[in-house]
Amino acid sequence: MNEIPNCPKCNGEFTYFDGSLYVCPDCAHEFQVEVEGEISVTDDVARDSNGAELQDGDAVTVIKDLKVKGSSMVIKRGTKVKSIRLTENPEEVDCKIDGSSIVLKTCFLKK
């Protein structure tokens, strides 16, 4: 199989193979191509650093000290965040910490 398939999400033609998945640089979509040429889409489910599925309203804990861009605020490791909200991007969640609305990457959270 020498031909690289177009992105099934945005039909972009600049996809590339990244070791185990095909990646579209235009929309950041990742997908696999089966032996017969069928496209298998990876699930767009938000998961924490341990792989547990996240839902709206979950309580999570921060696993690493995080500096907040544009602020002198630091979110300390072990901070409990209640009632998160999922965003369109499965790698990010929206939440409130100390009254400030913040978007956090799911790779720094655990359920």
N, C-alpha and C positions, 0 to 999 in steps of 0.2 A: 504494500500500500504506500505509494509515493505521493499521492495527492492529499494535501491537508484540507479538511472540510471547512466550509464557512460556518460562522457562529449561528447556532439555531435560534438564539434570542434576538440578535439585531441584524443577522445576515451579513456581518462584517467579514471581509475576505483576508484580513491580516492576522488570523489566528496562528498560534504556534504551539508546539508540543513541549511541555514542561516536565518531562520525565515520566509522569503517570497520567496527566490530564492535558487536554487541549485548552488553551487560554485565549480569550479575546481581549486584546488591549483596549478596544474601544469601549466596551461595557463591563469589563472585568468578569465576564461569565466563564465558568469552568465546566467542561463537559468531557465525556468519554465517547469513543467510537468503538462499537462492538466489531466482531470479526466480519459479520455480513455487511458492514457499512452503516448499520443503524446507529443512531445517536442516543446515548443514555445520559440524561440530564442529572447532575448531582442535585440533591435536595437543597433548597434555599431555607433551611431551618436554622434559627439562631441557636448556637451551642456555646456553653461556657468552656473554660480552659481544660476541663476534664471530659468534655464531650457530652455532658448532660444537656438535654433540650431545654431551652428557656421559653417561658410563656409570659404574656402580659400580666403584670401584678406580682411576679415572683420577687422574693427577697434574695439578694446575692451579697457576697463579700468580696472586697477588693484584695487581690493577692500580691500586689506590688505597690510601693509608693509611686504616685503619679503626679507629675507637675502639670498644672492646668495652663494651657497656652493663653497668653495675653493677660495673665494674672499672677500674683505672687502666691496664690493658694496652692497647697499641696494636699492631695488626698492620700492619707496614710494607709499602709497595709493593714488589713483587718477591719476597715470601715464597712459597716453594714449598710447596704442600700436597699430600701424597701420600695415596693411597687414600681418596678421598672416598666418601661413601655418599649415595645419592639419598633424598629424603624423599617424602612424599605430595604435597607442594607442589612443582611443577616449577620454581619460582623460588628454591628453597632447597636447599642441600646440607649434610650433617652431616660434620664432620671433626674431627681432633685437631691442635691447634697447641700446642707446648710442654707436652704432657700434659693440656691442657684440652680438653674436648669443646665444640665451637662450631658453631653453625649460621650459614652465610654465604649471602648473596644471590648468585645466579649472575651478576647484572649487574656484579659487581665481580671476576669471575674470567675467566681466559683459559686455554685448553688448551695 
